[in-house]
Amino acid sequence: MAAADIDRLVSFEEAHYDQYDYYNLKEYPCHAGGKGRSKKEIELNTNRHIPAGHERKIAEKLQNSEIKRKRTKSATS
């Protein structure tokens, strides 16, 4: 889009949109995947990338290996 097109769009919005139109653009569900949730709710309840990686999986593996080690020690004793 050219700068003139954007300016035309902004002036159109200012002339024809009221507070309810802006509310609907911001809050109305954007697609069927939202299942009735607003855009704000979808943003708040989404899976986010964790830069540190799969921390939960690593912690779970360590805990499970510790439990297995304790079981084998108690079974052999």
Secondary structure as a PSIPRED ss2 file (coil, helix, strand):
# PSIPRED VFORMAT (PSIPRED V4.0)

   1 M C   1.000  0.000  0.000
   2 A C   1.000  0.000  0.000
   3 A H   0.000  1.000  0.000
   4 A H   0.000  1.000  0.000
   5 D H   0.000  1.000  0.000
   6 I H   0.000  1.000  0.000
   7 D H   0.000  1.000  0.000
   8 R H   0.000  1.000  0.000
   9 L H   0.000  1.000  0.000
  10 V H   0.000  1.000  0.000
  11 S H   0.000  1.000  0.000
  12 F H   0.000  1.000  0.000
  13 E H   0.000  1.000  0.000
  14 E H   0.000  1.000  0.000
  15 A H   0.000  1.000  0.000
  16 H H   0.000  1.000  0.000
  17 Y C   1.000  0.000  0.000
  18 D C   1.000  0.000  0.000
  19 Q H   0.000  1.000  0.000
  20 Y H   0.000  1.000  0.000
  21 D H   0.000  1.000  0.000
  22 Y H   0.000  1.000  0.000
  23 Y H   0.000  1.000  0.000
  24 N H   0.000  1.000  0.000
  25 L H   0.000  1.000  0.000
  26 K H   0.000  1.000  0.000
  27 E H   0.000  1.000  0.000
  28 Y C   1.000  0.000  0.000
  29 P C   1.000  0.000  0.000
  30 C C   1.000  0.000  0.000
  31 H C   1.000  0.000  0.000
  32 A H   0.000  1.000  0.000
  33 G H   0.000  1.000  0.000
  34 G H   0.000  1.000  0.000
  35 K C   1.000  0.000  0.000
  36 G C   1.000  0.000  0.000
  37 R C   1.000  0.000  0.000
  38 S C   1.000  0.000  0.000
  39 K H   0.000  1.000  0.000
  40 K H   0.000  1.000  0.000
  41 E H   0.000  1.000  0.000
  42 I H   0.000  1.000  0.000
  43 E H   0.000  1.000  0.000
  44 L H   0.000  1.000  0.000
  45 N C   1.000  0.000  0.000
  46 T C   1.000  0.000  0.000
  47 N C   1.000  0.000  0.000
  48 R C   1.000  0.000  0.000
  49 H C   1.000  0.000  0.000
  50 I C   1.000  0.000  0.000
  51 P C   1.000  0.000  0.000
  52 A C   1.000  0.000  0.000
  53 G C   1.000  0.000  0.000
  54 H C   1.000  0.000  0.000
  55 E H   0.000  1.000  0.000
  56 R H   0.000  1.000  0.000
  57 K H   0.000  1.000  0.000
  58 I H   0.000  1.000  0.000
  59 A H   0.000  1.000  0.000
  60 E H   0.000  1.000  0.000
  61 K H   0.000  1.000  0.000
  62 L H   0.000  1.000  0.000
  63 Q H   0.000  1.000  0.000
  64 N H   0.000  1.000  0.000
  65 S H   0.000  1.000  0.000
  66 E H   0.000  1.000  0.000
  67 I H   0.000  1.000  0.000
  68 K H   0.000  1.000  0.000
  69 R H   0.000  1.000  0.000
  70 K H   0.000  1.000  0.000
  71 R H   0.000  1.000  0.000
  72 T H   0.000  1.000  0.000
  73 K H   0.000  1.000  0.000
  74 S H   0.000  1.000  0.000
  75 A H   0.000  1.000  0.000
  76 T H   0.000  1.000  0.000
  77 S C   1.000  0.000  0.000
